[in-house]
């Protein structure tokens, strides 16, 4: 165990990052040294967790054909935004019969949490017609509760300025609401790995209950003040629009890529169609790259994920502002609770060093860092003026050989925050 004294002059966040990268570099160097002494022809057959218990596939796994993989697992765990949760997740991974066809993913999850939340998620990233058509969708029905913490990444004061016993919970303003989301894009290949298309986007927030709001006694909240300032009903609002979508995808496997890169630019136009709406445009730009770093073992990978979301024109409702943890798969911002950082613009960066633990691919691991910055036009806080870091470690357990699907277990530390995450499929 390494303990850093509180009066050390090195900032705490840099200690975490330095320790994480030291561990990853040491593991990589040791394995590279071993590989140089091992006959490269000595290959371990891949083994999944189900192989440990049965000769055939587990009862929870059904494979209609060799190119299809159906997974049904219980969803049991804990995340900062929901607390302890339980339910089930079904994921279908499939590909066409052609050699160049890539894997597609469709999944549905239904969970209930100790905070009395119901969460229904349906996601799709599907390639059709020999990768000529790319579908990407995000549907949600939430009976939800989530605190608001204000806008910008400067809501957490520097360590030297924090009052004794400071907790992020002291910033929280509890809120209940229902959320219906329907986002679907369809893009068509215009050149190998390049796609152009469009989409439909619907967000509906209803039954909003701002628990700490008491107008009669002058107790106002972040959500109420923002809604009043920009003309939104603080009890219910919609955001409906269409989008233009540009995509590049040269990843070898979108389930668990070992090489290639992915980029997506989505520009959303939100006209005024119903009450409680305001005209707005929103830009979303995303980039992922997967870089093999070992000539001897392709399972050593440096993975990079960055995205930015910006309100470029007009105003959007408070809950529709760019926010951490609200990406398609709700994977960004590990180490922080979902929705903690929110702003008029947001930029996120995550890096992972992925490495094997066992030769048979059953176990692998990762060390990672992430950074987020969010702006606040009301206080003139610009992007990158305040940046919040996090770092963590993860374990991967192989559950399907063909698609390389893993169960992932991540533990992450942020600034005055931490979290544990259990999911199927890589973080990105």
N, C-alpha and C positions, 0 to 999 in steps of 0.2 A: 504494500500500500504506500502510495506517495501522498504526503501531506504538505500543503503549502501554508506557511504561516500567514496570518491575516495582515501583518504589517509589511509583507513583501512588496517591493516597489513595482513588480510586474503586475499589470491588470489581470484580474481573474479570468476574463474571457480568453486572453492569450495563453494563459497556463493550460486551459482546457484544450485549446487547439494544438498547442505544442505537444501535449501528452498524447493526443489522439494520433497525430501524424508520426510521432516517434514510434508508437506501437505498430502502426501499419508498415512503416519503413523497415522495422526490425523483422517482422514476419515475412515480408517480401524478400528481404536480403537472405534470410536463412533458407527459405524455400528455393531461391535461385541457386544458392550454393549446393543444396541437396540435389537439385535437378541436374546439375552439371556432372554429378558423380553417378547418376542413375541411368541405366540403359534406356534410351527413349522408346525402345520397342516394348518395354514393360508397361502395359496399359491395364488399368483396372476397369472391369465392366461396371457401368453405372448401376446404382442400386437406390430404390426409393424406400421411404419409411414403411410402405406396405409390404415390401419384400422381406422385411424383418419378421413379419407375423404370418404371412400366408404365401403359398406358392402362386396363387392366383390373385387377381386384384381384390382389394378390400371391398366389402359390401357397399361402402359409400361411394365407390368409384365405378363408373360404367363406361366402357369404350365401345361405341357402336362400330367403328372401323378403326384402322390403324392411324388414321389422320384426325380422329376425334377424341376428345377427352372431356368427360363430364365429372365434375367434382361437387359433392355436397358435404359440407362440413358444419359443425356447430360453431356459432360465433359467440365466443365467451372471452371476455377480457375487460380492459379498463383503458379509457382515454380521458384526458383532462376535460374535454367538452361535455362528456356524457357520464363520467363515473363508470361504475361497473355495468356491463351490458351483457345480454345473452340473446340468442336468436339463431338464425341459420343463413348461410350464404351458398348459393348455387352458381357455379361458373362453368360455362361451356366454351371450350377451346377447340377450334376446328380449322381445317384448311382444305383446299381443293386437291384434285388428283395430280395436277401438273407439278413437276419438280420445282419450278420457280414460284409456285403459290406460297404465300406467307400465311402464318397463323392469324386467326381472328379470335376476338374475345367478346363474349356477352355474359353478363352476370346480373343476378338479382340478390339483394340482401334484405332481410327483414329482422330488425332488432328492437328490443325493448330495454330501457335503462332504468337504473334505480332512481333517476330524476324524473320518472314518469313520462319518458319520451318514447314515441313510436317513430321509427325511421324506416322508410321503404326506399331503397335505391335500385334503379335499373340503369345499367351502363352498357354501351356497345362501342367497339372499335373493330369494324368489320371490313374486310377486303373481298370484293366479289369480281367475277369475270376475269380471272387470272390477274388479279391486283389492279384492274382497270377502274374500279369504283371503290371509293373509300367512304364509309359511313362512320360517323362519330356522334354518339348521343349521351345525354345525361338527363335522366328523369328522376324526380324525387317527390315524395309526399312525406312531410314531416309534421308531426304534432310535437312541437319543439319548445324547448326553453334554453335560453343562452344569455349570459350576461353581456352587456356592452361596456367597453372600457374607454371610450373616447376615440379621437382620431389622431393619427400620427404614431411614429415609433418612439417619440420622446415621452410617452406616458409613464415609462419606467425611468425614474431619475437616476443619474449617476450614483455609484455606491457612496461617494463622499457626501452626497446631498440627501441621502435617504434618511428619514426619521428612524429612530430605533424601533426594531421589530416590524419594519416595512414588509408588507405582503401585497402581491398583485391582487389578491381578493379585496383589498381595501379600495380598489378602483372600480370594482364590479358593480353594475347596476342591473339587477335581475329583470328579465323580460320573458314572457310566454308569447308564442305566436304559432300559427299554422303556415306552412310553406308548400306551395305547389310549383314545381319547376319542370319545364319541357324545353330542352335544347337539343336540336338535331341538325347536323350538317350532312350534306351529300356532295362529294367532290369527285371529279372525273379526271383520269390521267390524260395529260396533254403531251407529256414526254416521260420517258422512263423515270419513275420515282417522283414526278412532279404532278400536282393535282390542282385543279381550280374548281370552285363550287360555291355553294351558298347554304344558308340555313334559316331556321325559324327559332326564335327565342321568346319564351314566355316565363315570367316570374310573377307570382301572385302571393302576397303576404296578407294574411287576414287574422282576425281575432287577436290583434296585437294588444297585449296587456303590459304596460310599463309599470312594474310593481312599486317603484320608488317615486313615481310621479304623484305629486300632490299640489296641483295648481293653486288651490284655495289658500294653502299655507306657504306658497312661494318656493316649493321644492321641485325643481326642474331637473330634467335628465338630458344626457347627451342626445338621445334620440328625439325627444320632444323639441329641444331647442333647434336642432337641425331641421326638423320637419316644419316648424313654424317659420324659420328663416327663409326656406326655399319653397314654401307653399304646398307641402304634402300633408295629407290627412295622416295623423299619427296613429290611427286605428286600423287602416287598411289601405293598400296601394298595389298597383300593377306596373309591370314594365314589359312591354311587348315590342318585338321588332324583328327585323330580318338582318342577315349578315352576309358579307362577302368573305370567302375562305380560300386561302392559298396554303398549300401543304407540300413539303418535301419529306420523303421517308425512304431512306436507304438502309434502315436497320435490318439485320438478318432475321430478327425474331422480336416482335413487339411485346411478347410475354416476358422475355428475359434476354435482352440484346447483348451480344458480345462484340459487335462492331457496327459501324454505320452511324448515321445521324438523322435527326428528325427536327423539322422546323414547321411552325404553324403561325400564320398571321390571319387573325379574324377581326374584321371591322364591322361593328354592329350599329345599325341605324334604328333608333327608337322614336317613332312618331307618336303624336298624341291621338290615341284611339278611344280612350275611356276617361272617366273622371279620375282625379288624383294622379294624373300623369304630367310629365314635363318632357319636352323634346330633348333628346340627348344622343350623343355618339360615344361609343366605347371601343377602344382599341385593345386587343389582346395579342401579344406576341410571345412565342415560346420556342425554346431551342434545347435539344438534348443531343449529347454526343457520347459515344461509347468507344473508348480507346484501349486496345490491347497493349499492355505494357511489358509483356514477357514474350520473348521469342520461343521459349521452351514450353510454356503452358498458357494457352489462350484463356484460361479461367482467371487470370489476373487482369483486372479491368479497372481503368479510371473512368468513372461515369460522371457526367456533368449535366445539370438541369438548371435552366434559368428561364424565368418568364417575367413579363411586365404587363400590367393592366392599368389603363389610364382612361379617365373620363375626359375626352377631348373637346366636347361641346355640350352646353346645357348642364343640367343637374339630374342626378339619379337619386332615388330614395335612399335613406340611411342604410338599410340592410342590403342594398344592392351595390354599395360602394366596394371597391376592391378590398379584399380581406384575406388574411392568411387562413389556409385550411379549407378554402372553398373552391379549389380547383376540381376538375372533373372527378378525380378519384379521392379527393379529400386527403391527400398525402403530404401537402406542403406544410412547412412550419413545425416539423417534429421537434419537441422540446417546449412547445408553447401550446396553449389551449386554442382551439379553433375560434377565430373571430377576435383574438386578442388585439391584433394590429390591423387597423382599417384606415383607409384614407382616400383622397381624391385620385391618387396614383400609388402604385405599389410595385416594387421590384424584388424578386426573390432569386437566390442563387443557392444551389446545393451541389456538393461534390461527394462522391462515394469512392472509396477504394475497396473493390470486391476481390476476395481471395478464397482459394479452396482450403478446407480443413482436412477432409478425408480424400483419399485417392479415388474412391468410387463415386464421388460427387454427392454422396448422401448429405454431408454437412459442408457448409461454406459460411463465410462470415463477411462482415463489412465494417469499416469505420467511416464516419461521415461528418461533415460540417454543413451548416446552412446559415445564411444571412438574409435578413429582410429589412427593407426600408419602406416607409409609407409617409406620404405627405399630408399636410393639413393646410388648406388654403385660408381657413379662418384665422390661423395664427401665423401665416406666412412661413410655415415649416416646409422647406424644399426636400425633394428626394435626395438621399445620401447625406443629408445633414445629421441625421440620426440613424444609426444602423444597429440592429440587435442580432447577436450571433447565437448559435447553438452547436452542439457537437454530441456524437453518440456512437454506440456500438450496436451491431446486429448479428443475429444468427439466422442461417437459412437451412431449411430442411426440405430435401427434394421429394416431391410427391408425384411427378410425372416426368419420364425420361424424354419423350419425344418433344414436348413443348417447353421443357425445362422449367416447369412451374414449381415454385417454392412456397412453402409456408414461411413467413418472415416474422421474426421477433426482434423488435428494436427498443432500445432504451436511450433516451436523449436528455441532455441537460441544456437548459437555456439560461438566460439572465433572470435569476430569482424564480426559476421555473424548471419543471422536469415532466417527463411523461413516458409511459410504456405503450407499445403499439403492437398489435397482432393482426396480420392480414394475409391474404392469399395473393401471390404475385409480387413482383418487385415494387419498391416505392416509386420508381419511374423507369 
